[in-house]
């Protein structure tokens, strides 16, 4: 279960005692404070060391003219005057008929156009790489073309939500992301949930769109919901694949009705953290911290370290590879073509 806390509270938690086992609590923040979300079913555990993710780690149940050719005619030859008169010449023999002009060579026809390949290609297993802070992010449309399609679906019960885009106009019920930059067009403004597919294809798409390694996203979805879009946590306040907390982040009912919207919001907030535009700007560039920030909403490592370790453990174990699929297909291994 992941637990986002509002701005300013983080600073207080460093001076206060964390209360273990707590699943939810309320903090009065003043006129500009906001509550943060609790996602999934985990409680923070004691901090423990974790291997550095580097740039690829992973995260389940929170746009001369050419010269004109000369056309002047060739001058006709001028006949010279004869030196003396001559007897009339005999009638010339008739000229032979001109040979027929050779047939024009056939103009080669262009070959049929090959199917277009999206820029960057379609990665094996849908494994998208980490894009560092400041890197250019691909669009929803680009990523939709780059998803590795495969019928493998371990959660057929997600079918309706997987085929549903968010309803209503932007912001689709989302609350503020608490800073002007995060609320701008590059973060909250990019969330559209504009994709349909299998559960894994949706995770691929959101990972591509926000520049995170796909297996981290797969793993965090395991930690939060075991990939079940119908999961509700935090007393019914948190919903969907990554447990978007309604009382903090809004988004309901799209958060449970549209898998793509839920994933888009989750990885969008992680990108805001990774770019340092949240209230915890010190976490910029720290992927593990931003995984954990989904849980605690607090930059203090003691509030997120254990959760991040559990997500990283799910990434190492990759339990989804052993999940059966009633629709056939192949699990998303790194060598799946």
C-alpha positions as CSV (number, residue, x, y, z in Angstrom):
1,X,0.0,0.0,0.0
2,X,1.5,3.3,-0.9
3,X,1.0,6.5,1.1
4,X,1.5,10.0,-0.5
5,X,1.7,12.8,2.1
6,X,1.2,16.5,1.4
7,X,3.9,19.2,1.1
8,X,5.3,20.6,4.3
9,X,4.5,17.4,6.2
10,X,7.7,15.9,5.0
11,X,9.7,18.4,6.8
12,X,7.8,17.7,10.0
13,X,8.2,13.9,9.8
14,X,11.9,14.3,10.0
15,X,11.4,15.8,13.4
16,X,8.7,13.5,14.6
17,X,8.4,9.8,15.3
18,X,7.1,7.7,12.5
19,X,4.2,5.6,13.7
20,X,4.7,2.0,12.4
21,X,1.9,0.0,11.0
22,X,-0.3,3.1,10.3
23,X,-2.4,2.6,7.2
24,X,-3.7,6.2,6.8
25,X,-3.7,9.4,8.7
26,X,-4.7,13.1,8.3
27,X,-2.4,16.1,8.6
28,X,-3.6,19.7,8.8
29,X,-1.4,21.6,6.4
30,X,-2.9,25.2,6.3
31,X,-4.3,26.9,3.3
32,X,-1.8,25.6,0.7
33,X,-1.1,22.1,2.0
34,X,-2.5,19.0,0.3
35,X,-2.9,15.5,1.3
36,X,-0.9,12.8,-0.4
37,X,-2.0,9.3,-1.4
38,X,-1.7,6.0,0.1
39,X,-1.4,3.3,-2.5
40,X,-1.4,-0.5,-2.3
41,X,-1.3,-2.8,0.8
42,X,2.2,-2.2,2.2
43,X,3.2,-0.6,5.4
44,X,6.7,1.0,5.7
45,X,9.2,-1.4,7.2
46,X,12.6,-0.6,8.6
47,X,15.0,0.9,6.1
48,X,17.3,-1.6,4.5
49,X,20.1,-1.3,1.9
50,X,19.2,-1.9,-1.7
51,X,21.2,-2.3,-4.9
52,X,21.4,0.8,-7.0
53,X,19.1,0.7,-9.9
54,X,21.5,2.7,-12.1
55,X,19.7,3.6,-15.2
56,X,17.7,0.4,-15.6
57,X,16.0,-1.0,-12.5
58,X,12.6,-2.2,-11.8
59,X,9.5,-1.9,-9.4
60,X,3.3,-4.5,-6.9
61,X,0.3,-5.1,-4.5
62,X,1.0,1.8,-4.9
63,X,8.8,18.9,-35.8
64,X,18.0,27.6,-56.6
65,X,16.4,27.1,-59.5
66,X,18.0,24.6,-61.8
67,X,19.5,26.1,-65.0
68,X,17.0,26.1,-67.8
69,X,18.1,23.8,-70.7
70,X,18.9,25.7,-73.9
71,X,16.1,25.5,-76.4
72,X,17.7,27.6,-79.2
73,X,17.3,25.8,-82.6
74,X,20.5,24.5,-84.4
75,X,21.1,26.8,-87.4
76,X,20.5,25.2,-90.7
77,X,23.4,24.9,-93.1
78,X,23.7,27.5,-95.9
79,X,24.2,26.0,-99.4
80,X,27.2,27.4,-101.2
81,X,26.9,28.7,-104.8
82,X,28.2,26.4,-107.5
83,X,31.5,27.4,-109.3
84,X,30.0,26.5,-112.7
85,X,26.9,25.2,-114.2
86,X,26.6,21.5,-114.4
87,X,24.5,19.2,-116.3
88,X,21.3,18.3,-114.5
89,X,22.0,15.5,-112.1
90,X,20.1,12.3,-112.4
91,X,17.1,11.8,-110.3
92,X,18.2,10.6,-106.9
93,X,17.1,7.2,-105.7
94,X,14.3,7.4,-103.2
95,X,15.5,7.5,-99.6
96,X,14.8,4.4,-97.6
97,X,12.0,4.6,-95.1
98,X,13.3,5.5,-91.7
99,X,13.8,2.7,-89.2
100,X,11.1,2.6,-86.6
101,X,12.0,4.3,-83.4
102,X,13.1,2.0,-80.6
103,X,10.5,1.3,-77.9
104,X,10.8,3.4,-74.9
105,X,12.3,1.5,-72.0
106,X,9.9,0.5,-69.3
107,X,9.8,2.7,-66.4
108,X,10.4,0.7,-63.2
109,X,7.6,0.8,-60.8
110,X,8.3,1.5,-57.1
111,X,8.1,-1.5,-54.8
112,X,5.2,-1.6,-52.4
113,X,5.9,0.5,-49.4
114,X,7.0,-1.5,-46.4
115,X,5.1,-1.2,-43.1
116,X,6.4,1.8,-41.3
117,X,8.6,1.2,-38.3
118,X,8.2,3.7,-35.5
119,X,11.2,5.8,-34.5
120,X,13.2,3.8,-31.9
121,X,11.6,0.5,-33.0
122,X,9.6,-1.9,-31.0
123,X,11.8,-3.3,-28.2
124,X,11.9,-7.0,-27.4
125,X,9.6,-7.8,-24.6
126,X,8.4,-4.3,-24.5
127,X,11.5,-3.3,-22.5
128,X,11.7,0.5,-22.6
129,X,14.8,2.2,-21.2
130,X,15.1,4.9,-18.5
131,X,15.1,8.5,-19.8
132,X,17.3,10.7,-17.6
133,X,16.0,14.0,-16.2
134,X,15.7,16.6,-19.0
135,X,15.4,14.0,-21.7
136,X,12.8,14.3,-24.4
137,X,9.8,12.1,-23.8
138,X,7.9,10.4,-26.6
139,X,4.2,11.2,-27.1
140,X,1.2,8.9,-26.4
141,X,0.9,8.3,-30.1
142,X,4.6,7.4,-30.6
143,X,4.4,5.0,-27.7
144,X,1.2,3.4,-28.9
145,X,3.1,2.5,-32.1
146,X,6.1,1.1,-30.2
147,X,4.3,-1.3,-27.8
148,X,5.1,-4.9,-28.4
149,X,1.7,-6.4,-29.0
150,X,1.1,-9.9,-27.8
151,X,-2.1,-11.7,-26.7
152,X,-0.7,-12.8,-23.4
153,X,-3.1,-11.7,-20.7
154,X,-2.9,-13.0,-17.1
155,X,-5.7,-10.8,-15.9
156,X,-8.7,-11.3,-18.3
157,X,-10.9,-9.8,-15.7
158,X,-9.3,-6.4,-16.6
159,X,-10.7,-6.6,-20.2
160,X,-13.4,-3.9,-19.9
161,X,-11.1,-1.4,-18.1
162,X,-8.3,-2.2,-20.5
163,X,-10.5,-1.2,-23.4
164,X,-11.7,2.0,-21.8
165,X,-10.3,5.5,-22.1
166,X,-11.0,8.0,-19.4
167,X,-14.4,9.8,-19.7
168,X,-15.1,13.5,-19.4
169,X,-12.8,16.4,-20.3
170,X,-9.3,17.0,-18.9
171,X,-8.3,16.8,-16.1
172,X,-10.5,13.7,-15.9
173,X,-11.2,14.3,-12.2
174,X,-7.6,14.7,-11.2
175,X,-6.7,17.0,-8.3
176,X,-3.7,19.3,-8.3
177,X,-0.2,17.9,-8.2
178,X,0.7,20.5,-5.7
179,X,3.3,22.6,-7.6
180,X,2.7,25.0,-10.6
181,X,5.3,23.1,-12.7
182,X,3.9,19.7,-11.9
183,X,0.4,20.9,-12.8
184,X,1.7,22.3,-16.1
185,X,1.6,20.8,-19.6
186,X,4.7,18.7,-19.3
187,X,3.4,16.6,-16.3
188,X,-0.2,16.6,-15.2
189,X,-1.2,18.1,-18.6
190,X,0.2,15.1,-20.5
191,X,-2.0,12.6,-18.7
192,X,-4.7,11.4,-21.2
193,X,-5.0,7.6,-20.8
194,X,-5.3,7.5,-24.6
195,X,-4.5,3.8,-25.1
196,X,-6.2,0.4,-25.1
197,X,-4.7,-3.1,-25.0
198,X,-3.8,-5.9,-22.7
199,X,-2.8,-5.2,-19.1
200,X,0.9,-5.6,-20.0
201,X,0.6,-3.5,-23.2
202,X,-0.9,-0.7,-21.2
203,X,2.1,-0.9,-18.7
204,X,4.5,-0.9,-21.7
205,X,2.8,2.2,-23.1
206,X,2.8,4.2,-19.9
207,X,6.5,3.2,-19.3
208,X,7.5,4.4,-22.8
209,X,5.5,7.6,-22.5
210,X,7.1,8.6,-19.2
211,X,10.6,7.2,-19.8
212,X,10.9,4.4,-17.2
213,X,12.1,0.8,-17.5
214,X,9.1,-1.4,-18.1
215,X,9.9,-4.0,-15.6
216,X,10.0,-1.5,-12.8
217,X,6.4,-0.6,-13.7
218,X,5.4,-4.2,-13.9
219,X,6.9,-4.9,-10.5
220,X,5.2,-1.9,-8.8
221,X,1.9,-3.0,-10.3
222,X,2.5,-6.4,-8.7
223,X,3.2,-4.8,-5.4
224,X,0.1,-2.6,-5.5
225,X,-2.6,-4.8,-7.0
226,X,-1.2,-8.0,-8.5
227,X,-2.3,-6.3,-11.8
228,X,-6.0,-6.4,-10.8
229,X,-7.7,-3.2,-11.8
230,X,-10.6,-3.9,-9.4
231,X,-8.3,-3.7,-6.3
232,X,-9.4,-1.1,-3.7
233,X,-7.3,-0.2,-0.7
234,X,-7.0,2.2,2.1
235,X,-10.5,1.7,3.2
236,X,-11.8,2.0,-0.3
237,X,-10.1,5.3,-1.0
238,X,-7.4,3.9,-3.4
239,X,-8.2,2.3,-6.7
240,X,-6.9,0.4,-9.6
241,X,-3.7,-1.0,-10.9
242,X,-1.4,1.4,-9.0
243,X,-3.8,2.4,-6.3
244,X,-4.6,6.0,-7.1
245,X,-5.9,7.6,-3.9
246,X,-9.2,9.4,-4.5
247,X,-9.1,11.6,-1.4
248,X,-5.7,13.0,-2.4
249,X,-5.3,12.8,-6.1
250,X,-8.9,12.6,-7.3
251,X,-9.4,10.7,-10.6
252,X,-12.3,8.5,-9.5
253,X,-14.1,6.7,-11.2
254,X,-11.6,6.9,-14.1
255,X,-8.9,5.5,-11.8
256,X,-10.7,2.2,-11.6
257,X,-12.7,2.3,-14.9
258,X,-9.6,2.9,-17.2
259,X,-6.4,0.9,-16.7
260,X,-4.5,3.3,-19.1
261,X,-5.6,6.4,-17.1
262,X,-4.4,4.8,-13.8
263,X,-1.0,3.8,-15.3
264,X,-0.6,7.2,-17.0
265,X,-1.2,9.1,-13.8
266,X,1.1,6.9,-11.7
267,X,4.1,7.1,-14.0
268,X,3.4,10.8,-14.6
269,X,3.7,11.6,-10.9
270,X,6.9,9.5,-10.8
271,X,8.3,11.5,-13.7
272,X,7.5,14.8,-11.8
273,X,9.4,13.4,-8.8
274,X,12.3,12.3,-11.0
275,X,12.5,15.7,-12.7
276,X,12.5,17.4,-9.3
277,X,9.3,19.4,-9.8
278,X,7.4,18.1,-6.8
279,X,7.5,19.4,-3.2
280,X,10.5,17.0,-2.8
281,X,12.8,18.6,-5.3
282,X,15.8,17.0,-3.6
283,X,14.7,13.6,-5.1
284,X,15.5,14.7,-8.6
285,X,17.3,11.9,-10.5
286,X,16.9,9.4,-7.7
287,X,14.9,6.6,-9.3
288,X,14.6,4.4,-6.2
289,X,13.6,7.3,-4.1
290,X,10.8,8.2,-6.6
291,X,9.6,4.7,-6.6
292,X,9.3,4.9,-2.8
293,X,7.8,8.5,-3.0
294,X,4.8,6.8,-4.5
295,X,4.3,5.1,-1.2
296,X,5.1,7.8,1.3
297,X,5.1,11.2,-0.4
298,X,8.0,12.1,1.9
299,X,11.6,12.6,0.8
300,X,12.9,11.1,4.1
301,X,14.4,7.7,3.2
302,X,13.1,6.1,6.4
303,X,9.5,6.6,5.0
304,X,10.1,4.9,1.6
305,X,13.2,2.7,1.6
306,X,11.5,-0.5,2.6
307,X,8.7,-0.1,0.1
308,X,11.2,0.6,-2.7
309,X,13.2,-2.5,-1.7
310,X,10.1,-4.6,-2.0
311,X,9.3,-3.3,-5.5
312,X,12.9,-3.9,-6.6
313,X,12.6,-7.4,-5.2
314,X,9.5,-8.0,-7.3
315,X,11.5,-6.8,-10.4
316,X,14.3,-9.2,-9.7
317,X,11.9,-12.2,-9.3
318,X,9.5,-11.2,-12.1
319,X,6.5,-13.3,-10.8
320,X,4.4,-12.3,-13.9
321,X,6.5,-14.5,-16.1
322,X,4.9,-17.5,-14.4
323,X,1.4,-16.3,-14.6
324,X,-0.9,-18.3,-16.9
325,X,-2.8,-16.8,-19.8
326,X,-6.1,-18.1,-21.0
327,X,-5.7,-16.1,-24.2
328,X,-2.4,-17.6,-25.2
329,X,0.6,-15.5,-26.1
330,X,4.0,-15.4,-24.5
331,X,5.1,-13.7,-21.2
332,X,7.2,-10.5,-21.8
333,X,10.7,-11.8,-21.5
334,X,13.7,-9.7,-22.7
335,X,14.1,-12.0,-25.8
336,X,10.4,-12.1,-26.8
337,X,10.2,-10.9,-30.4
